[in-house]
Amino acid sequence: MSMQLEFFDVPSPCIGICQLSDKGQCLGCFRTREERQVWTSINSDEKQKIIKRCIQRKKRAEKQVIAKVAVEEEKEVIQPSLLDQPQKSTLDTSTNFDFDDFEL
């Protein structure tokens, strides 16, 4: 146990975005419900540990978002611009069709 002089209390990491993720963590500060509830009653060492865990959670969440965006970009179909010159398609004449029996 390290003894440390505490001149200032560790401020709350709350940024005012108080919504829960599907894992029960705040989308703003990444604290769990329990961590938010005990914040005012724990010491500075515990608060710093919670902040470190929140930083790790935030980094993991950002990596997941980046990975999800990358997957979505791979799926994205590029729509040609109406301002681009149209691509000239050539007819495939490699197959020989017999139209002798065809009648209108």
Secondary structure, DSSP 8 states (H G I E B T S, - for coil): ------SS-------S---B-TTSBBTTT--BHHHHHHGGGS-HHHHHHHHHHHHHHHHHHHHHHHHHHHHHHHH------TTS---------SS----TT---
